[in-house]
Amino acid sequence: MTTTNKQVDVLIIGGSAAGIVAATTGKAFYASKSFLIVRKEPEAVVPCGIPYIFGTLEGVHQNIIPTAPLTKAGIELLIDEVVSIDRENKSATTAGGVVIAWDKLVIATGSEPKVPGWLEGRDLEGVFVIPKNRDYLSNLHAQLEQPRKVVIIGGGFIGVELADELAKKGHDVTLVELLPHVLSMAFDSDLSLKAEEILLQGGVKLKTGEKLKKLEGDGRVSKVLLESGETFDADIVILSTGYAPNVELARKAGIRINELGAIRVDEYMRTEEKDIFAVGDCAEKFSFITRIVKGLMLASTACSEARIAGMNLFGLSRLRTFTGTIAIFSTAIGGTTFAAAGVTEQLAIERGFEVVSAGFTGIDKHPGTLPGTSSQYVKLIVNVETGLVLGGAVMGGPSAGELINVIGVIIETKMTINELLSLQFGTHPLLTGAPTGYALIKAAEAAEMKLRDLRR
């Protein structure tokens, strides 16, 4: 192998969402510095778009992150794999024999699907996970060209979105979830039950509160067995059982890993080595509200971390720090948007907060006779002692996906319910609910009434 040497100001390992944003932000703030991204894949898939390659999109080729913005920004992309990091000499070596000297390093190696080690039959043909790998996903897509009996294990966002997409394509879909309801980590039971109702209407068979026991088949999977004793046939099994931080490269380099298996970072996204940063799924997360270390993985959070790292590469700013993940989720099931931010009511209570919750159902256009008008339900979770908004949820049409971002800002800026009630919102008949019945404000009013009752 021929060894070549390369010198850059900033090396980014990993070229998905977090790596790209760290590079483009860093280049915007430090234009004179040289930036190099090294990633294994010639083409990186859009992580959040993966479920839709099996239904709404025609295939993986329609779900690729473009590289043109990198070229336009003057950022170099090398398709190779970094196999070692030398912290002392500030260099990295690739599988292709390139030794890269760097001044600053950003680790954005993402995550890998978790497969339960105890699961008998996990290696049978026809058993798949959902990695962020184009070739693997293309193979799965090809096996789903014809209607099949598909069993999905795991009722989180990926599992639910896959079930919805595959059912629309005519597959016989069964979704198995250990918890009592799907999406339980993101929503309280009121919204989870509505999501389940829509899935059932779409033809998805739900097995909630059920634990997988094993998979069976002669070389290829043919049966799924539950702990309850129930069995059903399967042509394809998809394990959507979560992701683990991809930190082996960092671990081998002696970079500290936390108790959940993620790279330890500070509020500037630096590791304990001041010139090495980590962002995205491989990096440590903690809750904005409870301050507890979490294993949450979201592309939106990854990009926020990447922007902070990019801005702080060559000069720290106390105004540019990561203050904890607010856990802003959104998805669409059967044409209905489900979105949440902050803590659920159940989690707030478990963590020791005294809260009230209140909701309001309005519409997302006005008058309601306008074509395409959707119902819009807004729920707020408010701390009794302070009146701070700790969480919220929205269910409705496409506009709910942006309204939850407004609620995220309300939470992040530590806004009280009274401050929310005095905010000014622009409205328009074709774009929002009526100013007289704006669902977010009406939900806030309902929460304030509950707080007043408690004070009497």
C-alpha positions as CSV (number, residue, x, y, z in Angstrom):
1,M,0.0,0.0,0.0
2,T,1.3,3.4,-1.0
3,T,1.1,6.0,1.8
4,T,0.3,9.5,1.0
5,N,0.3,12.5,3.3
6,K,-2.3,15.3,3.5
7,Q,-2.5,18.4,5.7
8,V,-5.8,20.1,6.6
9,D,-7.0,22.6,9.2
10,V,-10.2,20.7,9.9
11,L,-10.8,17.0,9.4
12,I,-14.4,15.7,9.7
13,I,-14.8,11.9,9.9
14,G,-18.3,11.1,8.6
15,G,-20.3,12.7,5.9
16,S,-23.9,12.4,6.8
17,A,-26.0,15.3,8.2
18,A,-23.9,16.1,11.2
19,G,-20.6,16.0,9.3
20,I,-21.8,18.1,6.5
21,V,-23.3,20.8,8.7
22,A,-20.1,20.9,10.9
23,A,-18.1,21.4,7.7
24,T,-20.3,24.0,6.0
25,T,-20.8,26.0,9.3
26,G,-17.1,25.9,10.1
27,K,-16.2,27.0,6.6
28,A,-18.7,29.9,6.8
29,F,-17.2,31.1,10.1
30,Y,-13.5,30.4,9.2
31,A,-13.4,30.9,5.4
32,S,-9.5,30.8,5.3
33,K,-9.3,27.4,6.9
34,S,-9.2,24.1,4.8
35,F,-11.9,21.5,5.5
36,L,-11.9,17.8,4.5
37,I,-14.7,15.3,5.0
38,V,-13.8,11.6,4.9
39,R,-16.6,9.1,4.6
40,K,-16.9,5.5,3.5
41,E,-20.0,5.8,1.3
42,P,-19.8,7.4,-2.2
43,E,-23.4,8.4,-1.6
44,A,-25.0,9.1,1.8
45,V,-28.7,8.6,2.3
46,V,-31.0,11.1,4.0
47,P,-31.5,9.4,7.4
48,C,-35.0,10.6,8.0
49,G,-36.1,9.8,4.5
50,I,-35.3,6.1,4.7
51,P,-38.8,4.8,5.5
52,Y,-40.2,6.6,2.4
53,I,-37.9,4.8,-0.1
54,F,-40.3,1.8,0.4
55,G,-43.4,3.6,-0.5
56,T,-43.7,7.3,-1.3
57,L,-40.3,7.5,-3.2
58,E,-39.3,5.2,-6.1
59,G,-36.2,3.9,-4.3
60,V,-33.0,4.8,-2.6
61,H,-31.7,6.9,-5.5
62,Q,-34.4,9.5,-4.6
63,N,-33.1,9.8,-1.1
64,I,-29.5,10.9,-1.5
65,I,-27.8,13.8,0.2
66,P,-26.3,16.1,-2.5
67,T,-22.6,16.9,-2.4
68,A,-22.9,20.1,-4.5
69,P,-23.1,22.4,-1.4
70,L,-19.8,21.0,-0.2
71,T,-18.0,21.7,-3.5
72,K,-19.6,25.1,-3.7
73,A,-18.4,26.0,-0.2
74,G,-14.8,24.9,-1.0
75,I,-14.9,21.7,1.2
76,E,-13.1,18.6,0.0
77,L,-14.7,15.2,0.2
78,L,-12.6,12.0,0.3
79,I,-14.3,8.6,-0.2
80,D,-12.3,6.4,2.2
81,E,-12.5,5.1,5.7
82,V,-10.5,6.4,8.7
83,V,-9.2,3.4,10.5
84,S,-7.1,5.1,13.3
85,I,-6.7,8.4,15.1
86,D,-3.4,9.5,16.6
87,R,-4.3,12.1,19.2
88,E,-0.7,12.9,20.2
89,N,0.5,13.6,16.7
90,K,-2.9,15.0,15.5
91,S,-3.2,12.7,12.5
92,A,-5.6,10.1,11.1
93,T,-4.9,7.2,8.8
94,T,-7.4,5.8,6.2
95,A,-7.9,2.3,4.8
96,G,-6.6,3.7,1.5
97,G,-3.2,4.6,3.0
98,V,-3.7,8.3,3.4
99,V,-2.2,9.9,6.5
100,I,-4.1,13.2,7.3
101,A,-2.5,15.7,9.6
102,W,-5.1,18.0,11.2
103,D,-5.4,21.0,13.5
104,K,-9.0,20.3,14.5
105,L,-10.9,17.1,14.3
106,V,-14.7,16.5,14.3
107,I,-15.9,13.0,14.8
108,A,-19.3,12.5,13.2
109,T,-19.4,8.7,12.8
110,G,-23.1,8.4,13.5
111,S,-24.8,5.2,14.7
112,E,-25.4,1.6,13.8
113,P,-28.6,-0.5,14.2
114,K,-28.9,-2.5,17.4
115,V,-29.7,-6.2,17.1
116,P,-30.6,-8.0,20.3
117,G,-27.8,-10.4,21.0
118,W,-30.2,-12.9,22.7
119,L,-32.5,-13.1,19.6
120,E,-32.5,-16.6,18.2
121,G,-32.8,-16.6,14.4
122,R,-31.4,-13.1,13.9
123,D,-29.0,-14.4,11.3
124,L,-31.6,-16.1,9.1
125,E,-32.0,-14.9,5.5
126,G,-34.9,-12.4,5.2
127,V,-34.1,-10.7,8.5
128,F,-33.1,-7.1,8.1
129,V,-32.2,-4.0,10.1
130,I,-32.3,-0.4,8.8
131,P,-28.8,1.0,8.5
132,K,-27.9,4.2,6.7
133,N,-26.3,2.3,3.8
134,R,-27.4,2.7,0.2
135,D,-26.5,-0.8,-1.0
136,Y,-28.1,-2.6,2.0
137,L,-31.3,-0.6,1.6
138,S,-31.4,-1.2,-2.1
139,N,-31.3,-4.9,-1.5
140,L,-34.2,-4.7,1.0
141,H,-36.1,-2.5,-1.5
142,A,-35.7,-5.2,-4.2
143,Q,-37.0,-7.9,-1.9
144,L,-40.1,-5.8,-1.2
145,E,-41.0,-5.2,-4.9
146,Q,-43.8,-7.8,-4.6
147,P,-46.3,-8.0,-1.8
148,R,-44.9,-9.9,1.1
149,K,-45.8,-10.8,4.7
150,V,-43.6,-8.3,6.6
151,V,-43.2,-8.3,10.4
152,I,-41.6,-5.2,11.9
153,I,-40.2,-5.4,15.4
154,G,-40.2,-2.1,17.2
155,G,-42.9,0.6,17.3
156,G,-40.7,3.7,17.4
157,F,-40.6,6.3,14.6
158,I,-38.7,4.2,12.1
159,G,-40.9,1.1,12.7
160,V,-44.2,3.0,12.5
161,E,-43.2,4.9,9.4
162,L,-42.1,1.7,7.7
163,A,-45.3,0.0,8.6
164,D,-47.4,2.9,7.2
165,E,-45.4,3.0,4.0
166,L,-45.3,-0.8,3.4
167,A,-49.1,-1.1,4.1
168,K,-49.8,1.6,1.5
169,K,-47.8,-0.5,-1.0
170,G,-50.0,-3.6,-0.4
171,H,-47.8,-5.6,1.9
172,D,-49.3,-7.6,4.8
173,V,-47.7,-5.8,7.7
174,T,-47.6,-6.8,11.4
175,L,-46.0,-4.4,13.9
176,V,-44.7,-5.8,17.2
177,E,-44.0,-3.4,20.1
178,L,-42.9,-4.3,23.6
179,L,-44.5,-1.2,25.3
180,P,-48.2,-0.8,25.7
181,H,-48.4,1.7,22.8
182,V,-46.5,2.7,19.7
183,L,-44.4,5.9,19.9
184,S,-44.6,5.7,23.7
185,M,-41.2,7.3,24.1
186,A,-42.3,10.5,22.3
187,F,-46.0,10.9,23.1
188,D,-48.5,10.4,25.9
189,S,-51.1,7.7,25.4
190,D,-53.7,10.1,24.0
191,L,-51.7,10.7,20.8
192,S,-50.2,7.2,20.7
193,L,-53.7,5.7,20.6
194,K,-54.7,8.0,17.8
195,A,-51.6,6.9,15.8
196,E,-52.6,3.3,16.5
197,E,-56.1,3.9,15.2
198,I,-54.7,5.3,11.9
199,L,-52.3,2.4,11.5
200,L,-55.1,-0.1,12.0
201,Q,-57.3,1.8,9.5
202,G,-54.4,1.5,7.0
203,G,-54.3,-2.3,7.4
204,V,-51.4,-2.6,9.8
205,K,-51.8,-5.4,12.4
206,L,-50.6,-4.3,15.8
207,K,-49.2,-6.4,18.5
208,T,-48.5,-4.0,21.4
209,G,-47.4,-5.0,24.9
210,E,-45.8,-8.1,23.3
211,K,-42.2,-9.4,23.5
212,L,-40.5,-11.1,20.7
213,K,-39.2,-14.6,21.6
214,K,-37.4,-15.9,18.5
215,L,-37.4,-16.2,14.8
216,E,-37.7,-19.5,13.0
217,G,-37.0,-20.8,9.5
218,D,-35.0,-23.3,7.5
219,G,-32.2,-21.0,6.3
220,R,-34.7,-18.2,5.6
221,V,-37.1,-16.7,8.2
222,S,-40.6,-18.1,8.0
223,K,-42.1,-17.6,11.5
224,V,-42.1,-15.1,14.3
225,L,-42.8,-16.3,17.9
226,L,-43.9,-14.1,20.7
227,E,-43.4,-14.7,24.4
228,S,-47.2,-15.0,24.7
229,G,-47.1,-18.1,22.6
230,E,-48.6,-16.5,19.5
231,T,-46.9,-17.2,16.2
232,F,-47.4,-15.9,12.7
233,D,-45.9,-16.4,9.3
234,A,-43.3,-13.9,7.9
235,D,-41.5,-13.6,4.5
236,I,-39.4,-10.7,5.8
237,V,-38.6,-9.5,9.3
238,I,-37.3,-5.9,9.9
239,L,-35.7,-5.3,13.3
240,S,-36.3,-1.6,14.1
241,T,-35.0,-2.0,17.7
242,G,-32.9,1.2,18.0
243,Y,-29.4,2.4,17.2
244,A,-26.1,2.4,19.1
245,P,-23.5,5.2,18.8
246,N,-20.7,4.2,16.4
247,V,-17.7,5.0,18.6
248,E,-15.2,2.2,18.1
249,L,-12.8,4.5,16.2
250,A,-12.9,7.0,19.1
251,R,-12.6,4.3,21.7
252,K,-9.5,2.8,20.1
253,A,-8.0,6.3,20.1
254,G,-8.5,6.6,23.8
255,I,-11.3,9.2,23.7
256,R,-13.6,9.0,26.7
257,I,-17.0,7.2,26.2
258,N,-19.9,7.8,28.6
259,E,-22.1,5.2,30.4
260,L,-24.5,5.0,27.4
261,G,-21.7,4.3,24.9
262,A,-21.5,7.8,23.4
263,I,-18.5,10.1,23.1
264,R,-18.2,12.5,26.1
265,V,-18.5,16.1,25.1
266,D,-18.9,19.5,26.7
267,E,-21.3,22.3,25.8
268,Y,-19.1,23.4,22.9
269,M,-19.2,19.8,21.6
270,R,-15.5,19.3,22.5
271,T,-14.2,16.0,23.9
272,E,-11.8,16.0,26.7
273,E,-9.2,16.8,24.0
274,K,-9.8,20.5,23.3
275,D,-9.0,20.1,19.5
276,I,-11.3,17.1,19.0
277,F,-15.1,17.6,18.7
278,A,-17.9,15.0,18.4
279,V,-21.3,15.6,17.0
280,G,-24.4,13.7,16.0
281,D,-25.5,10.2,17.0
282,C,-22.0,9.3,18.2
283,A,-21.9,12.2,20.7
284,E,-23.2,12.4,24.2
285,K,-26.7,13.9,24.8
286,F,-28.5,15.2,27.8
287,S,-32.0,16.5,28.4
288,F,-32.6,20.3,28.4
289,I,-35.2,19.9,31.1
290,T,-34.2,17.0,33.3
291,R,-30.4,17.3,32.7
292,I,-30.2,13.5,32.5
293,V,-27.8,11.9,30.1
294,K,-29.9,10.4,27.2
295,G,-29.5,8.1,24.2
296,L,-31.8,10.2,22.0
297,M,-30.8,10.3,18.3
298,L,-32.4,12.9,16.0
299,A,-31.0,14.4,12.8
300,S,-32.3,17.9,13.9
301,T,-30.3,17.6,17.2
302,A,-27.3,16.3,15.3
303,C,-27.3,19.4,13.0
304,S,-27.7,21.7,16.0
305,E,-24.7,20.2,17.6
306,A,-22.8,20.4,14.3
307,R,-23.5,24.1,14.0
308,I,-22.3,24.7,17.5
309,A,-19.1,22.7,16.9
310,G,-18.5,24.5,13.6
311,M,-18.8,27.9,15.2
312,N,-16.5,27.1,18.1
313,L,-13.7,25.3,16.1
314,F,-11.2,28.2,16.4
315,G,-12.7,30.3,19.1
316,L,-15.1,29.5,21.9
317,S,-18.2,31.6,22.5
318,R,-20.4,31.4,25.6
319,L,-23.3,32.4,23.4
320,R,-22.8,29.4,21.1
321,T,-23.3,26.3,23.3
322,F,-25.5,23.3,23.4
323,T,-27.8,23.5,26.3
324,G,-29.4,20.0,26.0
325,T,-31.8,18.3,23.7
326,I,-35.4,19.3,23.7
327,A,-36.4,16.2,21.8
328,I,-38.5,17.7,19.1
329,F,-40.2,14.9,17.2
330,S,-42.5,14.9,14.2
331,T,-43.9,12.2,11.9
332,A,-46.8,11.7,9.5
333,I,-49.0,8.6,9.7
334,G,-51.7,8.0,7.2
335,G,-51.6,11.7,6.3
336,T,-51.9,12.9,9.9
337,T,-49.0,14.8,11.5
338,F,-47.9,13.8,15.0
339,A,-45.3,16.1,16.7
340,A,-44.0,16.6,20.2
341,A,-41.3,18.7,22.0
342,G,-39.9,18.6,25.5
343,V,-41.1,16.1,28.0
344,T,-44.4,14.2,27.9
345,E,-46.8,14.6,30.8
346,Q,-46.0,11.1,32.0
347,L,-42.2,11.7,32.0
348,A,-42.5,15.0,33.7
349,I,-44.4,13.4,36.6
350,E,-41.9,10.5,36.7
351,R,-39.0,13.0,37.0
352,G,-40.7,14.8,39.9
353,F,-42.4,17.8,38.3
354,E,-45.9,18.9,39.3
355,V,-47.6,19.7,36.0
356,V,-50.9,20.5,34.4
357,S,-51.7,19.7,30.9
358,A,-54.4,21.2,28.6
359,G,-55.3,20.9,25.0
360,F,-57.4,22.6,22.3
361,T,-58.6,21.4,19.0
362,G,-58.9,24.0,16.3
363,I,-58.2,24.1,12.5
364,D,-55.2,25.0,10.5
365,K,-56.9,27.4,8.0
366,H,-59.9,29.7,8.4
367,P,-62.7,29.5,7.6
368,G,-63.0,25.7,7.9
369,T,-64.8,25.6,4.6
370,L,-61.5,26.2,2.8
371,P,-60.2,23.2,0.7
372,G,-57.6,21.2,2.5
373,T,-58.4,22.4,6.0
374,S,-57.3,20.0,8.7
375,S,-58.1,19.7,12.4
376,Q,-55.3,20.9,14.6
377,Y,-54.9,19.7,18.2
378,V,-52.4,21.4,20.5
379,K,-51.4,20.1,24.0
380,L,-49.2,21.9,26.5
381,I,-47.5,20.5,29.6
382,V,-46.9,23.3,32.2
383,N,-45.0,23.3,35.5
384,V,-47.4,24.2,38.3
385,E,-44.8,26.0,40.5
386,T,-43.3,28.3,37.8
387,G,-45.7,28.3,34.9
388,L,-42.9,27.2,32.6
389,V,-43.8,25.3,29.5
390,L,-42.0,22.0,29.7
391,G,-43.5,20.1,26.8
392,G,-46.1,20.1,24.1
393,A,-47.6,18.1,21.3
394,V,-49.5,18.9,18.0
395,M,-51.6,16.6,15.9
396,G,-53.1,17.7,12.5
397,G,-52.1,18.6,9.0
398,P,-48.6,19.4,7.5
399,S,-48.4,22.8,9.4
400,A,-48.1,20.9,12.7
401,G,-44.6,20.0,11.7
402,E,-43.6,23.7,11.9
403,L,-45.9,24.6,14.8
404,I,-44.0,22.1,17.0
405,N,-40.8,24.0,16.3
406,V,-42.5,27.1,17.7
407,I,-43.3,25.1,20.9
408,G,-39.6,24.0,20.9
409,V,-38.5,27.7,20.9
410,I,-41.0,28.4,23.7
411,I,-39.4,25.6,25.8
412,E,-35.8,26.5,25.0
413,T,-36.3,30.2,25.9
414,K,-37.9,29.1,29.2
415,M,-41.1,30.9,28.5
416,T,-43.9,30.9,31.0
417,I,-47.5,30.3,30.1
418,N,-48.3,34.0,30.7
419,E,-45.4,35.1,28.3
420,L,-46.8,32.7,25.7
421,L,-50.3,34.2,26.1
422,S,-48.9,37.7,25.3
423,L,-47.0,36.6,22.2
424,Q,-47.9,38.0,18.8
425,F,-48.7,35.6,16.0
426,G,-49.3,36.4,12.4
427,T,-52.3,34.6,10.7
428,H,-53.7,34.2,7.2
429,P,-56.8,32.3,6.0
430,L,-54.9,29.9,3.7
431,L,-51.9,29.3,6.1
432,T,-53.0,29.3,9.8
433,G,-55.9,28.9,12.2
434,A,-58.0,32.0,12.9
435,P,-56.6,34.7,15.2
436,T,-59.8,34.3,17.3
437,G,-59.1,30.6,17.8
438,Y,-55.4,30.0,17.3
439,A,-54.9,26.5,18.7
440,L,-51.6,27.2,20.5
441,I,-53.0,30.3,22.3
442,K,-56.3,28.5,23.2
443,A,-54.3,25.6,24.6
444,A,-52.3,28.1,26.7
445,E,-55.5,29.7,27.9
446,A,-56.8,26.3,29.0
447,A,-53.6,25.6,30.9
448,E,-53.7,29.0,32.6
449,M,-57.3,28.3,33.7
450,K,-56.1,25.0,35.3
451,L,-53.2,26.8,37.1
452,R,-55.6,29.4,38.4
453,D,-57.9,26.7,39.8
454,L,-55.0,25.2,41.7
455,R,-54.0,28.5,43.2
456,R,-57.4,29.1,44.7
